[in-house]
């Protein structure tokens, strides 16, 4: 009896396993699936790309095939087992054929493929944020394994703040994609910049009497112990009736350099008429890129109000300054791209790890592309000086924060392409000719996740490893430690 | 007297169903429950989340107030009967068991404006569910007579209970320990119970530390009410603590109560228990006509019952007709004006009501925008700010039925089908909003249908202005006033001009009034100018001594007569404030633009 039962069960299993239909008609169109994973290039180590079939049919069968393995999945929700997916991705290409059953007949949709390409960093981190204006009661920084669906909290403000004292957290950043050296800012209650230096926790207050604010948007020097940061006085206002929800601007902003070893802050640029922002180091750390707009308006509330009225005239240009990290001396300001000349505004410059490309956001105006409908990508070839609009990445909605993977083969970026409001994370591969592949959404165990989730993802950063400090360690440290004040030091110029 | 055990719940149910239904509906509107795994998962990450989820599940039945009230009353009765049974309270002292239920009634019905200030899902049902959990814990543990089983079950109920019910589970475990130590026949069970309980109480909150993303200072009190705005923490937590203390002391007093049974003192205690059970909620029950009317009007506005909203205001005014000190709150006035506009009655009725700015009966900060911001901005055609307040509310106190509803309507209004479907889908998974969701789904992507369907048909014409960046930090009324008092859009619509005219009249500015009046006349081309526009025009013409206007405008004789009577009366009673004038002027003179212009001053806008 026992001997018979195993083959019988096996037969039953085989009999119950879905099979591709033997006879079917063919349709000329690629099926609509969500997220759109049709004809994309994916990393060889990415988590299974689960998706929903959004065609009208009574039943569906999906066949995923690579040179070594074939998987058949029944139903409109295609969830691919991890072990089988790993076998699929162990080949140059996966072909996907979907069959729909209507009117007692199977129809084969046009197959699509997933091209397997270079490895991607195994982790990313991002901030989960409500798309609110003032309230910031629920903010958290998460890390997510890209090779699986495992996600956990790095730190959440709910761990520290209480009903009467709020805490905001923002701008997490890693040195060279490694988590032993990282930072994020904590604002207001128990505020300070949390620095992890070689695995040790520190809390610093970078505001000095000679600088505008604590540090904001960071750029960690690739070879030396410096962090370039912007100083910003940020304001936001709501659009009364536009699809743009918010308008965010700084009425003052500067750039500072934080010297980690000496806990000192020095000014990089602080022209009172220039709104310098978004520092980004070149790959060798000998140049700092940033954006700036010249505004010569009034002061105080009047300045802020005038700026909101004149917001559409704000066109940020791309600049750079040379830097000698050994002597900490700065060269003169060089304009890299005159965006104002083409009525545009450039923001968020990020240089590729090999130092040959600079990817930035370009929009009609302003400094905060996330909250504009039209914000696209522009890429500069730093070897030839040429640039192009990256149409293959752009969508009708806002594309904003982006990061290069450590091998320079992938980017992760935030985009509102799905519904115009909730920012989602997408990936794209760049080939040797500098062309990006069709972007695809961060895979989720539940393919409907992006539709259901009402928070936004922002500040995606690649990581080579997970953060080793636990959320509770961060929380205890932040709650119990006062921030050390940084000292001001004068700038050194050539 | 023991019959009161059954009469009290029935009375409570009647009072709730017929006299506090608007409050129950508000509780339901500020809650959300969906048969949706994605949403339900959110409750698994925090101790007490499951109990909170059960609370949210039950809260949805308050949508039909009598049904929700019935469930709540049954739970309260169950809590009392269980207390009686578990602690073996003699029949002639049975009303003692109703004290916790009475405290829970007090907790919910003294809430008032605090209903806007609680951010724990299912807060209405949570205390009674927590109490039931605690008492059931005791009754389960009491049945176990084997030391090993007891230690294991105590620890298990402690850990699992803490995860399911938080603070209430800890209370249950402590009560069980006291009871078993005092009364269990199994002497060898005492130490295992205490050990198991201590392990659970001390370690359960710590066990969740590695994964906890909440503030650990709430560890042992997790599941207690939490507030958004600074309000004495004890204010809402005190009743819960009192009920739990009652539970904790019951094992101690059990023996004493049994001894009392049949003695004359027991009748006194029974009488006192009845008095306390009735008196505490009755004395502390939140009674405020303005609050009640606000809730009713918000409900009417949410259901597009504009005439009903006007009636509620009229009834309230009539009720306080003889109280010269009575004033409506600004929430009432703004909702009434909105209803008049939507019912196309602003020209005939705008000043037919008493005005005022009574401070709401609350002692904590609560922006008006968080009460009616989403409604006002949506119906006045400012979707950006409606969106803003829905999101702010969702961050502060979680998504609820109304925030989803307004976010969906807002997205439809702005033609963002993808976004609208996202919110509609959420309501599609609910018990009581799925029909509404289905109706809205038909509108998605069909812009021409939207423009002819209520409520969008009367909002789209108000969106004729050019987009602008704005802020309503100074309050929603001031924002709306500035918005409509600003330069009229080049392509303004008849409805926009009519609304702008009302705001101009409210502002009492002559130049602004004339500008808006001529725009209104030009775009609306009325066959007859409405009563209150005539009154305002007559008064401003007289004040500016503009004979030409007085001659050229077609004023009704009645307008002039009332003005003359009003001025005659006013000249006899000089230097009166709103309250004094209200007592002196009869309704026909009080409900005029003239009265508003001269006597409604120094209104506080929020």
Interface residues (C-beta under 8 A of the other chain):
Chain A: X130 X131 X132 X133 X134 X135 X136 X137 X138 X140 X153 X156 X158 X159 X160 X161 X162 X163 X164 X237 X238 X239 X240 X241 X242 X243 X244 X245 X247 X308 X311 X418 X419 X420 X421 X446 X448 X449 X451 X452 X454 X470 X471 X472 X475
Chain B: X36 X38 X39 X209 X210 X212 X213 X214 X215 X216 X217 X226 X227 X228 X229 X230 X233 X381 X382 X383 X384 X385 X387 X388 X391 X392 X394 X395 X396 X399 X414 X416 X418 X419 X422 X425 X463 X465 X467 X468 X469 X470 X471 X472 X483
